[in-house]
Amino acid sequence: MRRTGTADGVRVATWNVNSLPARLERVLAFLAEYDPDVLLIQETKVAPETFPHLPIQAAGYEAADHSGGRWEGVAVLARGDHEISDVTVGLDDEPDSTQARWIEATVDGVRFVSVYVPNGRALGTETFEEKLRFLEAMARRAQTLGERVVIGGDMNVCPTDLDVWNPSLIHGATHITDDERSRLAAVLDAGFVDGFRHLHPDEPGFSWWDYRAGHFHKGFGLRIDLLLVSRSLAGGLASARIERDYRKPSKVPGTKPSDHAPLMVDFK
């Protein structure tokens, strides 16, 4: 499925890899199979000095990373025929600037963002309030990014009940509250559309499944990984899909999958 140049369209993917050192072989397999122009990754869990630039370069990609050690971490990967420039890390007014949760880079005139929104853990806690403040900072930044932007990553918010396998069973939990949803909606209101939902208004499109109790095979998932596309670019959306095979152990034998699957969109 290798593609050459951008005449065949532009392919963008986002993936919470849940540890790049543990998932590097899977990431390289994904790059070889689907040949995205840009891959946004989250939860890299790698120190800045040990980010695997060399194997990524050997696969034909360059990476701009914001690495924080054993937790968090985000990166923008671009295929070698594209140039990464104007890299910026962090958000103004984010609750904890030591956490590596936001990176921006320009690739061929489009501003790409890889973001890992805090989980929030439990309602009524300081960590939940920090999540809300992060989303607010994200919305403020989204208003300033320009007219050609893609924000991709693990939002840790299900935008609607369609994005939850059974809302009644997780009632009272994070990811589905009005507080979280309204703040994510404010990001969209800054001039973006939800790429997957734009093309699939009625399909759940789950991207995360708990490792426990066979949730993946039972279909007990959440859609929390999103690609938010500037309205000026949304007319070029041609396809969007979750690559569920990369959530399966069998996809790359001998390796354990992330609990997230990649989300991929193609532009005309």
C-alpha positions in Angstrom: 0.0 0.0 0.0 3.0 2.3 -0.4 2.1 5.6 -2.0 4.4 8.1 -3.8 4.3 11.8 -3.2 1.1 13.7 -2.5 -0.5 13.3 -6.0 -2.5 10.4 -4.5 -3.8 12.7 -1.7 -2.6 13.3 1.8 -2.8 10.8 4.6 -2.7 11.8 8.3 -2.9 9.5 11.3 -3.0 9.8 15.1 -2.1 7.0 17.5 -1.7 6.8 21.3 1.1 4.2 21.3 1.2 3.8 25.1 5.0 3.6 25.2 7.0 4.1 22.1 9.9 1.8 23.2 7.4 -1.0 23.7 5.5 -0.3 20.5 8.3 0.8 18.1 8.1 -2.3 16.0 4.3 -1.8 15.6 4.8 1.9 14.7 7.4 1.0 12.1 5.1 -1.7 10.7 2.2 0.8 10.5 4.5 3.3 8.6 5.5 0.6 6.2 2.0 -0.6 5.6 0.0 2.7 5.3 2.7 5.2 4.4 1.1 8.2 6.1 2.4 11.7 5.2 2.1 12.7 8.8 1.7 10.5 12.0 0.9 12.1 15.3 1.7 10.0 18.3 1.0 10.3 22.0 2.0 8.8 25.3 5.5 8.0 24.0 6.9 7.6 27.5 10.5 8.2 26.5 13.2 10.5 27.7 14.3 13.2 25.3 17.8 11.7 24.9 16.5 8.3 24.1 13.7 9.2 21.6 14.3 6.6 18.7 15.1 9.1 15.9 17.4 6.7 14.1 15.0 3.8 13.5 12.3 6.3 12.5 14.7 7.9 10.0 15.6 4.5 8.7 11.9 4.0 8.0 11.9 7.2 5.9 10.5 9.7 8.5 11.6 12.6 10.5 10.3 13.3 14.0 9.8 16.4 16.2 9.2 15.3 19.8 8.3 16.7 23.1 9.4 14.0 25.5 9.0 13.9 29.2 10.4 10.6 30.4 8.3 7.7 31.8 4.9 9.4 31.4 3.2 11.5 28.7 5.2 12.5 25.6 4.0 13.6 22.1 5.5 13.7 18.6 4.9 14.7 15.0 6.3 12.3 12.4 6.5 13.4 8.7 7.6 11.3 5.8 11.0 12.3 4.4 9.6 14.0 1.3 8.0 16.6 3.6 9.8 19.2 5.8 9.0 19.8 9.5 9.4 23.4 10.6 8.4 25.9 13.3 8.2 23.4 16.1 6.6 24.6 19.3 6.0 22.7 22.5 3.7 23.3 25.5 0.6 25.4 26.0 0.3 28.8 27.6 -1.4 28.4 31.0 -1.4 24.6 30.9 -1.7 23.3 34.5 1.7 21.5 34.5 4.3 22.6 32.0 6.6 19.7 33.0 4.2 17.2 31.4 4.9 16.8 27.7 1.4 16.9 26.3 1.4 19.4 23.3 3.6 19.8 20.3 3.0 21.8 17.1 4.9 21.7 13.8 4.3 23.0 10.3 4.4 20.4 7.4 3.9 21.7 3.9 2.0 24.8 5.0 -0.3 22.9 7.4 0.0 23.3 11.2 -0.1 19.9 12.9 -0.6 19.4 16.6 -0.2 16.2 18.6 -1.9 16.4 21.9 -2.4 14.1 24.9 -5.1 15.5 27.2 -4.9 14.5 30.8 -7.0 11.6 31.9 -8.6 13.3 34.8 -8.8 10.1 36.9 -11.9 10.8 39.1 -14.6 13.5 39.3 -14.2 16.0 42.1 -10.4 15.7 42.2 -7.6 18.2 41.5 -6.5 16.0 38.6 -10.0 16.4 37.1 -9.8 20.2 37.5 -6.4 20.2 35.8 -7.9 18.3 32.9 -10.6 21.0 32.5 -8.0 23.7 32.7 -5.9 22.0 30.0 -8.9 21.8 27.7 -9.5 25.5 28.2 -5.9 26.3 27.4 -6.2 24.1 24.3 -9.3 26.0 23.1 -7.6 29.3 23.6 -4.6 28.1 21.6 -6.8 26.6 18.8 -8.2 30.1 18.1 -4.7 31.4 17.2 -3.3 28.5 15.0 -4.5 29.8 11.6 -6.7 28.4 8.9 -4.9 25.3 7.9 -4.6 23.1 11.0 -5.0 19.5 12.1 -5.1 18.8 15.8 -4.9 15.1 16.5 -4.5 13.0 19.6 -5.9 11.3 22.6 -8.5 13.8 23.9 -9.6 11.6 26.8 -13.2 12.9 26.1 -16.1 11.1 24.4 -17.8 13.9 22.5 -21.3 12.3 22.6 -22.9 9.1 23.9 -22.5 7.5 20.5 -18.8 7.4 21.3 -19.3 5.2 24.4 -20.1 1.5 24.2 -22.6 1.8 27.1 -23.0 5.2 28.7 -25.2 3.8 31.5 -22.4 1.5 32.7 -19.9 4.3 33.0 -22.3 6.9 34.5 -20.5 9.1 36.9 -17.1 8.5 35.4 -14.7 10.8 33.6 -14.6 11.2 29.8 -18.4 11.7 29.4 -19.3 14.7 31.7 -20.8 17.9 30.4 -17.8 19.7 31.8 -15.4 17.8 29.6 -17.6 17.8 26.5 -18.4 21.5 26.6 -14.7 22.3 26.8 -13.9 20.0 23.9 -16.8 21.6 22.0 -15.1 25.0 22.6 -12.0 23.7 20.7 -14.3 22.7 17.7 -16.0 26.1 17.9 -12.6 27.7 17.2 -13.0 26.6 13.6 -12.7 22.8 13.4 -14.6 19.7 12.5 -14.2 16.2 13.9 -12.8 14.4 10.9 -14.1 10.9 11.6 -17.6 12.0 12.7 -17.8 14.4 9.7 -17.7 11.4 7.4 -19.3 8.8 9.7 -22.2 10.5 11.6 -23.7 7.2 12.8 -20.7 4.9 13.3 -19.3 4.6 16.9 -15.7 4.4 15.7 -14.2 3.2 18.9 -10.4 3.8 19.2 -9.7 2.6 22.8 -10.5 -0.7 24.6 -9.4 -1.6 28.1 -6.9 -4.5 28.2 -9.0 -6.2 30.9 -11.8 -8.8 30.5 -11.7 -9.1 26.8 -13.2 -5.7 26.2 -11.7 -5.4 22.7 -13.3 -8.6 21.5 -16.6 -7.7 23.2 -16.7 -4.3 21.6 -16.6 -2.4 24.8 -14.8 0.6 23.6 -14.6 4.4 23.6 -13.9 7.0 20.9 -11.4 9.3 22.5 -8.8 9.6 19.7 -9.7 12.4 17.3 -8.4 14.3 14.3 -9.8 17.9 14.4 -9.5 19.5 11.0 -9.8 23.2 10.1 -13.1 23.9 8.3 -11.1 25.2 5.4 -9.6 21.7 5.0 -12.7 19.7 5.8 -14.0 19.7 2.2 -11.0 17.7 1.2 -11.7 14.8 3.6 -12.1 11.6 1.5 -12.0 8.8 4.1 -11.6 8.2 7.8 -11.2 4.9 9.6 -9.9 3.2 12.7 -7.2 0.6 12.0 -8.4 -2.0 14.5 -6.0 -4.6 13.4 -3.2 -2.7 15.2 -5.1 -3.3 18.4 -4.7 -7.1 17.9 -1.7 -9.0 19.2 -1.6 -11.0 16.0 -1.0 -8.0 13.8 2.7 -7.8 14.7 3.5 -11.2 16.3 5.7 -11.2 19.4 4.6 -7.7 20.4 1.9 -6.4 22.6 -0.5 -3.8 21.2 -1.4 -0.4 22.6 -4.8 -0.2 24.2 -5.5 2.4 21.4 -5.9 1.8 17.7 -4.6 4.3 15.1 -7.1 6.7 13.5 -6.4 7.6 9.9 -7.9 10.1 7.5 -7.2 10.7 3.8 -7.6 14.1 2.1 -8.2 14.4 -1.6 
